[in-house]
Amino acid sequence: MRSASATTDVSNPERSEEASVLFADRRNRLDNVVQAIDLGLLAPLLVGMAAVIIFVLSYAYLLQKLG
């Protein structure tokens, strides 16, 4: 089996075609990952992460003031 380079070569159509097939496969996998992300779950997750960050920062601030 011959490995194909990641760049396209205009002087060699066979190599260009192999590279485009390689990138098409990666693009399909990326599209599947993007479609798998549930936007209904993403927003509450981001809000929860922001709340945790704010809580940790305020707790550290209060410990500094009280200590």
C-alpha positions in Angstrom: 0.0 0.0 0.0 1.4 3.4 -1.0 1.0 6.4 1.4 -0.4 9.6 -0.2 0.9 13.0 0.6 -1.3 15.5 2.3 -0.8 18.2 -0.4 -2.2 18.2 -3.9 0.1 18.0 -6.8 -1.3 19.6 -10.0 1.3 18.0 -12.2 0.2 14.5 -11.1 -3.6 14.0 -11.2 -3.4 10.6 -9.5 -1.8 12.2 -6.4 -4.3 15.1 -6.4 -7.2 12.7 -6.4 -5.8 10.7 -3.5 -5.3 13.8 -1.4 -8.9 15.0 -2.1 -10.3 11.6 -1.0 -8.2 11.9 2.2 -9.6 15.3 3.0 -13.1 14.2 2.1 -12.9 11.5 4.7 -11.7 13.9 7.4 -14.5 16.4 6.5 -17.1 13.6 6.8 -15.8 12.7 10.3 -15.9 16.3 11.3 -19.4 16.8 10.1 -20.5 13.7 12.1 -18.9 15.1 15.3 -20.6 18.5 14.7 -24.0 16.8 14.2 -23.5 14.7 17.3 -23.3 17.8 19.6 -26.7 18.3 21.2 -27.3 22.1 21.3 -30.1 21.6 23.9 -27.5 20.1 26.2 -24.6 22.5 25.3 -26.3 25.7 26.7 -27.0 24.4 30.2 -23.5 22.8 30.3 -21.9 26.2 29.5 -24.1 28.0 32.1 -23.2 25.4 34.7 -19.5 25.8 33.9 -19.7 29.5 34.2 -21.6 29.2 37.6 -18.8 26.9 38.9 -16.1 29.3 37.8 -17.9 32.3 39.5 -18.4 30.3 42.7 -14.8 29.3 42.8 -13.6 32.8 42.2 -15.9 34.3 44.8 -15.0 31.6 47.4 -11.3 32.4 46.8 -12.0 36.1 47.2 -13.9 35.6 50.4 -11.2 33.3 51.9 -8.6 36.1 51.1 -10.8 38.7 52.8 -11.6 36.6 55.9 -8.1 35.0 56.2 
